Amino acid sequence: MQIPDTYWQEAQNQGSLVELNYTTYESMSYDAKSETLEKRAVVYIPYGYSEDQKYNVFYLMHGGWSDETTYLGTPDRPSEYKNVLDHAMEDGVMEPIVVVCPTYNNTSGEDSGNYSLAIQLTDNYHNELINDLIPAVELQYSTYLTGSTKDEIKASRDHRAFCGFSMGSVATWRTFQYCLDYFRYFMPSSGNLTTDGEYMASIVENAGYDWNDFFIFAASGTDDFAYLAFYRQIQAMADVDDVFKVADNETDGNLYFLEEEGATHNGNAAMLYFYNGMCWIWNS
């Protein structure tokens, strides 16, 4: 589903962007909690937001050489993709949701530009995500989270999605690996973790979940340099068909692969994938 051309312009009913600051710990020594970091996430609040309504939460992670402002911008300088969200919610093709743009950058905003460091940081990110970011965001706004304990985060997992493109896709797979207890929906695109389908299945089995307890909406472009490795991972997972069932709906399966013919590894493709996933999750 293509993004309508008119969606890139400002909508009549506009949501708002806010900067949310929270405290976490240096990634490599997170367990020791020896170095405190003050970090920022950019949060999209839909038009008509009301404390009388509970909202699902969509976490949208950036890729390499990027940060928390890459996809939606800042309150003072919103991006065009923020307009897309406004229009899609205004037209009812996307339900009103809270969108959170965080960062796995650690002690420097340049961290995501170092490939080997970024790989380590995305592997570690689940600590910050579960312990610090989710409570900071979801207890600030009207969501389905009722408290900051892991049991309470787990109880609201159906109302939480994690998404990313490229290195953000690696972060998404890592979130699936470490945080299946806390998220129901995952949207990786153009960035693989492994081609070992049995390993991916073991994540589900070891966590005690069945095939209908989660959904993966995967996407990539056929001319994307990351496509082949990504495709091989999806196929390897699909081969373990008692755990991963290919379907375009939650009734029949838990794994869908959107392939965009001719798309390359760029921001326009990423936003197309995000748009399709956001329109589908909680709306299908």
N, C-alpha and C positions, 0 to 999 in steps of 0.2 A: 504494500500500500504506500503510494508516494505521498509526500507532504504537499498539500495544496500550495500553490505559489502565493496566495493571499495570506497564508499563515505566517510568512516571514515579516509582515508588517505589523504595526501595533494593533492590538485588539481593542474593542470598545470596553470590554470588561477585563481589567488587568489584575493579575495577581501581584504579589510583592516579593522582593528579595530582602532578606535580612542576614546580617552577619552574626553567627552564633559562636561565641568564644567559650572554650572549655579547657580544663586541665587534664593532661595525660602525662606519660612518662617516656623517656628516651627509649626507642624501640629495641635496641640491642641488649639493653640491661633492664627491660621492662619489669621482670619479676623482682629484681632487687629494689625497684622504685627509688633509685638513688639520684636520678636527675629528672626534675619536673620540667615539663614543657607546657607552654600556653599556645594552643592552636585554635584555628578558625575553620568553620564550615560555612558555606553559603547555602541558605535554606530558602526554598520557594514556598510561599504560602498562597494557596489558591484564592481567587476572587470569591468574596462572599464567605470567607472563613468564619466559622462560628464555634464557640466553646460548647454549644449545645449538640454538636455533631462530632463523631469520631472519624479520624482520617487514617487511611493506609499510608505507609511511608516507603518511599522509593529512594534507595541510596545509589548515587550515580558517581562512580569513581573515574577519575581522569587517567590518562595514559602517560607515556614517557614525555619528558621535557614539558611538563604541564603542572597545574596546581588546581586548587579548589575553585578558582574563578574561570577555568577554561571553558566550561560548557554553558553556564548561565550568566557569567559576568559577575558584577557587583551591584549593590543597591544604586550606586551613582551611575554605573555604566552597564546596564543589563545587555545581554547578548541577544542576537536574533532568535536563538533557540528558546529563549524565555517567551518571545512572542508566539512561537509554535505551541507551547504549553497553554498559554492564555486562550488562543483560538480553539484548540482541541477540546479544552474543558468547556469553553463557552458554547461550542457546537454539540457537546454531549458525546463526542467520539472517544473521549478520555474522561474517566471519572475524576472529580476533584481529589487530588492527592498532595501530600507534603513531599517535596523532592529535596534531598540532602546531597550536596556536593562536598565531600570531605577531601582529605589528601593523605597519602601515605608518606609524603615528604616528612622528614624527621627533624634533624637539627638545622637543615638548610632548605630553602626553597629550590635549590638546584639539585637536590637529591635524585629526583626522577630523571634527570639527564645522565645519570651514571647507571648503565644497564645492570651491571653485577650488583650494585648497591640496591637498585630498585627491586631486583629479584628477591633479595634478602628482606627488604622492607615489606613487600607484599606478602611474604611468607609469615612475617611477624604481625601483620596489621590486625589480625583478629583479636589480639589482646586489647588494644586501644578501642576497637570497634565495639566489643561487647561490654567491656568494663566502664568505658568513659563516654564514647560518643552517643551510643543509643540512649542511655539514661539522660544525657544532657539535652538531646533533641526531643525525645518522645515524652519526657516529663514536663518539658517547657510548653509543648503544644498539645492540642486535644487529639490524642491517639488512643490506641487500644492497650498501651502499656500502663499498668497500675502501680508499679514500683520498680526499684532498681536491682532487685535480686535476679539471679540467673533463672530461677524458677518462674518469676514473673515475666521475664523476657521470653522464655520458652513458651509460656502460655499464650503469648500474642504473636507467635511466629507466622501464622496465616496472614497477617496484615503487614508483612515486611518483605521487601524485595531488594536484591543487590545486583548491580549492573556495571559493566565496564567494557571498554574497547581497548585492544592492544594490551599494554601492560595493565590497564584497568581490567581487562578480561582475565589476566593471570590472577589479579586480586580477587576477581569473582570466583574463579575455580578454587582459590585458597579459602575463600569464605564458605564455599560448599564443603570443602575438606574439613574445616575446623568448626563451622557454625551451623551445621544442618539442624541442630537443635533450636536455632533461633531465627531461621529464615525458611520460608516455604518456596519462594520464587528466586530464580537465578537467571541472569541474562548476560552470558559471556559472548563476546564478539571479536573475531580476528585476533585471537591470542590463545594458544593452547597450553596445557599443563603437562600432559602425558599422552601417549598412544596406548597405554595399558588399560583396556576396558575392565579387566578383572580387578585392577586396583581401584578404579572409580567405583565399581560395584561394592567392593569391600568397605568403602566409606559408608555407604548406605546400610549395609548389613551390620557392620560393627556399631553403628549408631542405633540400631534396632528399629529402623524405619522400613515401611513397605513401599512399593512402587507408587502408590497413590498418595503419598505423604509429601510430595514435592513436585515442582515442575521446572524444567530447564528450557528456556527459550533462547536458542543459540542462533547466531547470524554471522555471515561473512560474505564477501564478494568474490566472484570467480577469478578476477584479475588481481586480487590482493596477494601480496607476497606471503602473507601468513595463512592463506586459504588452505593449502595442501595439508600442512601439519594440523590445522584446526579441523579440517574435514576428516582426517584420519582418526583424530580423537573421537569425534562424534560417531564415526562408523564403528570404532572399537567398542564404544559404549553400547551402541545399538545391537552389537553382536551378543551382548549379555542380556538377552531379551526377557529374562525373568525379573530383572531389576530395572532396566531401561526399556521403555516401550514407546516407540516412535508414533506420535499422533499430533494433531493440531488442536487438541482439546484435552481437558483434564479428565473427562469421563473415560476416554479410551487409552490414555497414555500419560507420559511425563517428560517426553523429549521431543522438541520440535526444532528443525533446522531451516532457517530462512536463508536462502541463497540468492544474492542479488547479482544477476548476470552483468558482467563487465565492470563491476564496482572494484575500486582499488583501495589502498590503505590510506584513507584520508578522513578529515573531519566531517565532510558532507555525508559520506557513507555511514559514519558512526551515528550521526544525528538521525539518519533514516532508520537505522536499526533501533535506536532508542525510542523513536516515535512509534514504531510498530509494536515494540514490546510494551510500552506504556499504555497504548490503546488496547492491548490484549489482556494484560494482567489485571485481574479483578473486574474485567469487563466482558469476559468470554462466557 
